[in-house]
Amino acid sequence: MQYAISILLSGVSLGGQYALIAIGYTMVYGILRLINFAHGDVFMVAGLMTVYLSTFLPIYVCLPLTAVLTVLLGFVIERVAYKPLRSAPRMSVMISAIGVSYLLQNLATYITGGLPQMYPQVPGLSASVTIAGTSTKWVTIVTPFLVVALVIALTQLINHTKIGMAMRAVAKDFETSQLMGIKINNVISMTFIIGSFLAAVGSMLYFTNYQSIVPLSGALPGLRAFVAAVFGGIGSIPGAVIGAFLIGICESIIKGSDWSVFSDAFTFALLIVVLVVKPTGLFGEKVTDKV
Amino acid sequence: MLKIDDLKVSYGGIEAVKGISFEVPEGEIVTLIGANGAGKSTTLRTIAGLVKPASGRIHLQAEDITALSPDRIVSKGITLVPEGRHVFPDLTVLENLKIGAYLRHDDLEEDLKWVYDLFPRLKERSWQAAGTLSGGEQQMLAVGRALMSRPKLMMMDEPSLGLAPIVVKGIFDIIKEINHQGVTILLIEQNANMALQTAGLAYVMETGRITLSGPGRELMKNEAIKKAYLGK
């Protein structure tokens, strides 16, 4: 019983962290129809930023600063690597995204020398707590609540503000949105800003739990979050969140069983099954071409 | 009000508009008629800033608005009701109207009332997703949405496309009504009969050039026009 609780707790928490990354994938896809392959690496860079900033700044300054810098990074990536390709074939933008991904990984290798970096202790989050006889970190408990709060805030933003309305319009129809006077590029930047911010928060939670960061630390969580986004129906925010929690819980269950080495195999097998059986995922919109 | 000088537009390697000049006088209903592929839509899209012209100038009153970005053009008071309506299907009717006023920061109540008075059907359906409306209602919504930007000039691309004749008549009545209320209209149509009856001034476009112009009712008597566009 205790064992089950501990697995469920870590699964929910892991799922929440994936959810924060998955939202970034799904929002960018919703607007640009682009799989932003660099997103997982932005998540990793956010972790490294905290590591380096914490060497000379107190942690309560360095976390918000990390969020600001990550947002800036996401914004710059979009402006430099994706915006000039706005009217290019989608394949070119995707290749550009892969390029940015490798660039960030290699920069991280250069800066860290390839050595694992230790994420600093975050007071409060890193402390241990015992729940129903299971010992875990506070971050495990905090994550799902924080994720739910952020998702509620995000849906409010999208459904009840002017910029949110513009985001929904641009996601549907670039040209008509322009005719309304919407500046498409600002809306796209906003999407990257939100996605990067959530990835930064995700990195704080994730690396507080798994403390060592290497340049490839963004790759796997990024891919799992991507699978979650596809599973939930890419383009759908609730889909991404639910998909992420399911993936997180499954991963945690498999890791706790005798089959632990297969946990990633399971994730990607799931991706294949979803793509074959229900390509639009749980909540994805059906693509109907109305004449 | 709007003055086009020797406008040339290339589109995908083809010169779609080959140097046209025309004017839209303030307070008028002006129509551009012509067959499919004559360059009518391209002309409107260029004025709206969606397409950059190869050469030529577009003036609104005294101001050169050639190749401004679409949002700048909207803020100058020009709006385009696109071909095929293009309402935002997932947004509610009310949201579609609000997004038409995207650049405005003042109170929208009065304008919403104006649009709802013009189109009472939209008021009944204001909480419905726009995608659930019928074709005619979507056209009303597209017009209402354009009006929410408080335009001086409203351009309309094939408003009658795919609508039943009775609905088309309703739409044209509304166009006249909007014009009476002080909005200048530039209309392109394949339904030449309806357009010529409504328009004070008409231009005929053929393969990228303007070949004829004159008051709408006079052009209706022109033999060549009768043959080519009115099916008589």
Interface residues (C-beta under 8 A of the other chain):
Chain A: K162 M165 A166 R168 A169 K172 D173 E175 T176 Q178 L179 M180 G181 I182 K183
Chain B: A48 G49 L50 S69 P70 D71 V74 S75 T79 L80 P82 H86 F88 P89 D90 L91 E95 K98 I99 G100 Y102 L103 R145 S149
